[in-house]
Amino acid sequence: MNDKINQQLIKAVKEYYEWHRDKKAKPIEFVKNNHSDYSMLLVRFTDAQGDEQSSLMIAQEWADGHWDVSEIFTAYRDCENSMVRDFQESEEYI
């Protein structure tokens, strides 16, 4: 997988959250699991109720350059570090 955040990935994330009526979605970085090569995309957004949220998304880039994304974990922004750490330390992704 390409771990670079390009315009197509930004577009896919933005469209995903707009469809859910959320706003200001911004991919931040790919986060790697410490026990495997598995990684997820950290995204920050504002939900439809105006609360600042963070999520970890799976992201698949296809040969034609488009991306499919889907939210796996979500937390309030002030719990982001804990969510990321839990993913990084999990042995579930081995």
Contacts in CASP RR format, 6 or more apart in sequence:
PFRMAT RR
TARGET T0000
AUTHOR 0000-0000-0000
METHOD contacts of the structure
MODEL  1
MNDKINQQLIKAVKEYYEWHRDKKAKPIEFVKNNHSDYSMLLVRFTDAQG
DEQSSLMIAQEWADGHWDVSEIFTAYRDCENSMVRDFQESEEYI
1 39 0 8 1.000
1 59 0 8 1.000
1 60 0 8 1.000
1 61 0 8 1.000
2 61 0 8 1.000
3 30 0 8 1.000
3 39 0 8 1.000
5 27 0 8 1.000
5 29 0 8 1.000
5 30 0 8 1.000
5 41 0 8 1.000
8 61 0 8 1.000
8 65 0 8 1.000
8 66 0 8 1.000
8 67 0 8 1.000
9 27 0 8 1.000
9 41 0 8 1.000
9 59 0 8 1.000
9 61 0 8 1.000
9 67 0 8 1.000
9 69 0 8 1.000
10 26 0 8 1.000
10 27 0 8 1.000
11 67 0 8 1.000
12 59 0 8 1.000
12 66 0 8 1.000
12 67 0 8 1.000
12 68 0 8 1.000
12 69 0 8 1.000
13 25 0 8 1.000
13 26 0 8 1.000
13 27 0 8 1.000
13 41 0 8 1.000
13 43 0 8 1.000
13 57 0 8 1.000
13 69 0 8 1.000
14 25 0 8 1.000
16 25 0 8 1.000
16 57 0 8 1.000
16 69 0 8 1.000
16 70 0 8 1.000
16 71 0 8 1.000
17 23 0 8 1.000
17 25 0 8 1.000
17 43 0 8 1.000
17 45 0 8 1.000
18 25 0 8 1.000
20 48 0 8 1.000
21 48 0 8 1.000
22 45 0 8 1.000
22 46 0 8 1.000
22 47 0 8 1.000
22 48 0 8 1.000
22 53 0 8 1.000
23 45 0 8 1.000
23 46 0 8 1.000
23 48 0 8 1.000
23 50 0 8 1.000
24 44 0 8 1.000
24 45 0 8 1.000
24 46 0 8 1.000
25 43 0 8 1.000
25 44 0 8 1.000
25 45 0 8 1.000
26 43 0 8 1.000
26 44 0 8 1.000
26 45 0 8 1.000
27 41 0 8 1.000
27 42 0 8 1.000
27 43 0 8 1.000
28 41 0 8 1.000
28 42 0 8 1.000
28 43 0 8 1.000
28 44 0 8 1.000
29 41 0 8 1.000
29 42 0 8 1.000
30 39 0 8 1.000
30 40 0 8 1.000
30 41 0 8 1.000
30 42 0 8 1.000
30 59 0 8 1.000
31 39 0 8 1.000
31 40 0 8 1.000
31 41 0 8 1.000
31 42 0 8 1.000
31 56 0 8 1.000
31 84 0 8 1.000
31 87 0 8 1.000
31 88 0 8 1.000
32 38 0 8 1.000
32 39 0 8 1.000
32 88 0 8 1.000
33 39 0 8 1.000
33 87 0 8 1.000
33 88 0 8 1.000
33 90 0 8 1.000
33 93 0 8 1.000
34 88 0 8 1.000
34 89 0 8 1.000
35 90 0 8 1.000
35 91 0 8 1.000
35 93 0 8 1.000
35 94 0 8 1.000
36 93 0 8 1.000
36 94 0 8 1.000
38 93 0 8 1.000
40 56 0 8 1.000
40 57 0 8 1.000
40 58 0 8 1.000
40 59 0 8 1.000
40 72 0 8 1.000
40 73 0 8 1.000
40 87 0 8 1.000
41 56 0 8 1.000
41 57 0 8 1.000
41 58 0 8 1.000
41 59 0 8 1.000
41 69 0 8 1.000
42 54 0 8 1.000
42 55 0 8 1.000
42 56 0 8 1.000
42 80 0 8 1.000
42 84 0 8 1.000
43 54 0 8 1.000
43 55 0 8 1.000
43 56 0 8 1.000
43 57 0 8 1.000
43 71 0 8 1.000
44 52 0 8 1.000
44 53 0 8 1.000
44 54 0 8 1.000
44 77 0 8 1.000
44 80 0 8 1.000
45 52 0 8 1.000
45 53 0 8 1.000
45 54 0 8 1.000
45 55 0 8 1.000
46 52 0 8 1.000
46 53 0 8 1.000
47 53 0 8 1.000
51 76 0 8 1.000
52 76 0 8 1.000
52 77 0 8 1.000
53 74 0 8 1.000
53 75 0 8 1.000
53 76 0 8 1.000
53 77 0 8 1.000
54 74 0 8 1.000
54 75 0 8 1.000
54 76 0 8 1.000
54 77 0 8 1.000
54 79 0 8 1.000
54 80 0 8 1.000
54 83 0 8 1.000
54 84 0 8 1.000
55 71 0 8 1.000
55 72 0 8 1.000
55 73 0 8 1.000
55 74 0 8 1.000
55 75 0 8 1.000
56 71 0 8 1.000
56 72 0 8 1.000
56 73 0 8 1.000
56 83 0 8 1.000
56 84 0 8 1.000
56 87 0 8 1.000
57 69 0 8 1.000
57 70 0 8 1.000
57 71 0 8 1.000
57 72 0 8 1.000
58 69 0 8 1.000
58 70 0 8 1.000
58 72 0 8 1.000
59 67 0 8 1.000
59 68 0 8 1.000
59 69 0 8 1.000
60 67 0 8 1.000
60 68 0 8 1.000
60 69 0 8 1.000
61 67 0 8 1.000
62 68 0 8 1.000
73 83 0 8 1.000
73 87 0 8 1.000
74 83 0 8 1.000
75 82 0 8 1.000
75 83 0 8 1.000
87 93 0 8 1.000
END
